[in-house]
Amino acid sequence: MINEPSVDALVRKLGTEENPVSRYELCVIVAKRTRQIIEQMQATGAQELPGKQKEIVLACQEVLNGKVVGAKD
């Protein structure tokens, strides 16, 4: 279970007052970024992330830091 960053903080970070993001959208965005991280690791031959961090945690931290944003189609 991921406690930090919290789901509420991630939802607030991705959305705005006028255009809020649902938890479902957050899940889709984080899952997609997690898959990208795994594919990058496989392409470079990396076995694990620094600090034995999980890929999904890194994806959540990237959302919180503003490195990953959601796009409306």
N, C-alpha and C positions, 0 to 999 in steps of 0.2 A: 504494500500500500504506500502511495506517495503522500506524504504529509506536507512537504514543502517543495515547491510553492503550492499554495492552496488552490483548489479549483475555482473558488470565488475570485481570487486575485487574478488568475489566468483569464477568466471570463471578462472581468473588468478591463484587463489590459487589451484584449482583442476587440472589444466592442466600444461603442460610444453611447452617450445619452440618447442620441437620436436613432442610433442603429445598434441595439444591443445584440450580443452574440449568445446563442444558446449553448448549453452544455454539450448537446449533440454536435454542434459545429466545432466546438473546442476539441472534442474527441476525434473527429475526422481530421482536423488540422494536425493535431499531435501525432496521430497514427501515421499520417502521410509523411511527416517529417522524420518520425522514428524509422520508417522503412527506408527513407533516403539515407539516413545515417548508417543503417546496417549495410545497405548497398555500397556506400562509400568505403566502409571498413573492409568489406569483402574484396573490393577492387584494389585496395592498397595492401591487403594482406594483414591488416591490423587484427590482433586477437581480442583486445579489450581496450576500453577507454581509460584515460588517466584516472587514477584513484579507484579503479574498478567500478566506475560509475555505470549505471544502466543506460541504455540508449534512450528509453522513454523519459528518464529524468533529465537527460541533456536536452531533449526536445522541449520539455516543459520549461526549463531554464531559458532556452532560446526565445520562447514565446514571452516569458516574463521580461526579458531584457530587450524586447522589441526587435529581435533579429528575424523572427518569423511573424508574418501577418496573414490574416485571412483576406481573400479576395472574393467579391461577389461576382457571379457570372451574369 
